[in-house]
Amino acid sequence: MTTVEPEYVVVVNDEEQYSIWRSDRELPDGWTADGPTGSKDECLDHIETVWTDMRPRCVRG
């Protein structure tokens, strides 16, 4: 019996903070899809590439 890894989607909030979310679930309030859908590792790799400043947008000035 093989286990199928769930698909994830890259999401971002209004403060330009990134996360991943299961693609089969409704996105939480305040988050929008912004990037690929794929394996957990693929999504995390994408975030590592695009999220270069981890500070919330409100403190970046």
One Martini backbone bead per residue (centre of mass of N, CA, C, O) as a GRO file, in nm:
protein
   61
    1MET     BB    1   0.094   0.039   0.025
    2THR     BB    2   0.048   0.366  -0.074
    3THR     BB    3   0.136   0.696  -0.008
    4VAL     BB    4  -0.022   1.001  -0.058
    5GLU     BB    5   0.076   1.305  -0.113
    6PRO     BB    6  -0.016   1.600  -0.058
    7GLU     BB    7  -0.121   1.894  -0.180
    8TYR     BB    8   0.014   2.219  -0.227
    9VAL     BB    9   0.005   2.577  -0.154
   10VAL     BB   10   0.099   2.889  -0.208
   11VAL     BB   11   0.089   3.153   0.037
   12VAL     BB   12  -0.037   3.494   0.106
   13ASN     BB   13  -0.035   3.789   0.276
   14ASP     BB   14  -0.063   4.131   0.343
   15GLU     BB   15   0.250   4.105   0.469
   16GLU     BB   16   0.418   3.908   0.285
   17GLN     BB   17   0.362   3.619   0.395
   18TYR     BB   18   0.456   3.284   0.386
   19SER     BB   19   0.300   2.967   0.287
   20ILE     BB   20   0.132   2.661   0.336
   21TRP     BB   21  -0.144   2.470   0.178
   22ARG     BB   22  -0.385   2.269   0.140
   23SER     BB   23  -0.550   2.221  -0.167
   24ASP     BB   24  -0.822   2.077  -0.025
   25ARG     BB   25  -0.850   2.357   0.117
   26GLU     BB   26  -0.961   2.629   0.248
   27LEU     BB   27  -0.873   2.934   0.270
   28PRO     BB   28  -0.780   3.152   0.479
   29ASP     BB   29  -0.822   3.437   0.600
   30GLY     BB   30  -0.590   3.657   0.430
   31TRP     BB   31  -0.533   3.443   0.201
   32THR     BB   32  -0.338   3.373  -0.100
   33ALA     BB   33  -0.263   3.254  -0.388
   34ASP     BB   34   0.119   3.233  -0.464
   35GLY     BB   35   0.181   2.984  -0.665
   36PRO     BB   36   0.246   2.673  -0.645
   37THR     BB   37   0.145   2.340  -0.697
   38GLY     BB   38   0.246   2.070  -0.468
   39SER     BB   39   0.472   1.973  -0.297
   40LYS     BB   40   0.610   2.059  -0.012
   41ASP     BB   41   0.899   2.101  -0.124
   42GLU     BB   42   0.826   2.277  -0.368
   43CYS     BB   43   0.695   2.507  -0.205
   44LEU     BB   44   0.938   2.568  -0.018
   45ASP     BB   45   1.135   2.637  -0.245
   46HIS     BB   46   0.981   2.880  -0.350
   47ILE     BB   47   0.988   3.047  -0.090
   48GLU     BB   48   1.298   3.064  -0.069
   49THR     BB   49   1.318   3.238  -0.332
   50VAL     BB   50   1.092   3.485  -0.275
   51TRP     BB   51   1.156   3.512   0.046
   52THR     BB   52   1.388   3.764   0.139
   53ASP     BB   53   1.189   3.923   0.353
   54MET     BB   54   1.057   3.841   0.670
   55ARG     BB   55   0.938   4.096   0.711
   56PRO     BB   56   0.686   4.272   0.755
   57ARG     BB   57   0.563   4.522   0.567
   58CYS     BB   58   0.507   4.731   0.811
   59VAL     BB   59   0.844   4.729   0.890
   60ARG     BB   60   0.995   4.823   0.616
   61GLY     BB   61   0.892   5.122   0.515
   0.00000   0.00000   0.00000
